[in-house]
Amino acid sequence: MSEHEADKVFRKHAGLAVGVAVVGLAVAAFLPKAPEARQSAFIGVVLAAATGVVALVLKRRAVRKDLKEALKAVGVMFGLRAVGVVAGLLWAVESGLNPVAFVAGFFGTYFALQWIEVSYVMAASKDAAGGDE
């Protein structure tokens, strides 16, 4: 796959991820009734979106090497996200915010971003292998 094609695939998936983050922020801003729930959901979405950016960049770098490196990036991101969820939950509880809203905001965004990340790795790996896989 040429550098231009690789960039095009990455930009497409990055754009999808931005769209998911914007939708997540809109839902967090308008769906919860209580201000504490809105704030918790917003923080969850922002944390998931931030780790999603890191994940796409790591996976882009890894896919340029090989699929084994991409799988390592998945493992690293799983660990970083786990730490982020625990830290966010502890912060929400300590701050008197709504931990359920935090979890909903984080995981609602995370699950959509995870599909985008998997789609990116598959598209980049398929193109790198000549399109036959």
N, C-alpha and C positions, 0 to 999 in steps of 0.2 A: 504494500500500500504506500502510495506517495505521501510525502509530508503534508501536502495540501489536502488530500483525502482524509488523512488522520485528523487534521485540524478541523475539518468540516464535521466529522463524526463527533469529535469532542464538543465543538460549539453547539451542535444540535442537542446533545445530552445536557450540557451546561444550561442551555436555554430552558429545557424542560425542568431542570432542577430549580431555576429561578422562578419559573411559573408556579411550581409547587410551593415554594417558600412564600410567594406573594399571596397565594390562596390561603395558605396556613395562617399568615398574619391577618388576613381579612377575617377569617373565621374566628381567630382568637380575639379580634377587636370587637366583633359584633355579636357573636353567639352567646358567650357567658353573660349572665345578668349582673352578678356581683362584681364590683371592681377588683376584689382579691382574686377571683377566678379568672378574670380577663388578664390580669398581670401575670398570674401563674402560667396560663396557657400561652401567653405571648413569649414568656421566657423559655418555655419548652420548645416552641416553634423556632425561636432564634438559636437555641442550642443545637437542635436537630439540623437546622439549615447550615450553621457554621461547621458542624462536623461533616455535613454532606459536601461542602466545598472542599474540605481537607481530603475527604474520601475520593472525590473525583480526581483531584490533582494527584494523589498518591497512586490511584489506579491507572491514570494516564501514564505516569512515569513507569509503573510496573509493567503495563501491557507492552510498552516499547521494548522491554527486555524479553519476557516470556510469561506464559500463563501461571507458572509456579510463583513468580514474583507477584502477580496479581492476586493470587490466593493468600500470599503472605500479607498483602495490603488489606485484604478483607479481615484477616485475623487481628491485625494492628488496630483497624478501625472499630472492630467489635469491642476490643478492650477499652479504647478511648471513649466510645459511646457508653459503655457500662459505667465507667468512672464518672462521665458527665451526668448520667441519669441519677446515680447515687448522690453525687454532689448537689444536683438540682433539687432532688427530693428533700435532702437534709436542709438545704437552704429554705425551701418552701415551708417546711414544718417549723423551722426555727424562726422564720419571719412571720408566722401566723397566716400564711397564704394557703391557698387550696391545692393540696398535693395531687388530687385527682385531676384537676384542670391542667396541672403541669404535665402529668403523665399523658393525658389526652392530647395536649399540644405537641409534646415531643414525639410520641409514637404515631400519631396521625400523620405527622410530617415525615418521620423516619421511614415508615413503611412505603410511602410513595417514593421517597428518595432511594430506598434500597432497590426497588424495581428499576429505576432509572440507572443506577450504578451497575446492576447486573446486565441490563440491556447494553450499556456502554461496553462493558468487558466482553460480552459476547460479540458485539458488532466489531469492535477493534480486533479481537482475536480472529474472528472469521475473515475479515479483510486482510489481516497480516498473514493468514494461512493461505491466501489465494482465493477465498470465497467459497471453498468446497466443504467447509466444516459446518 
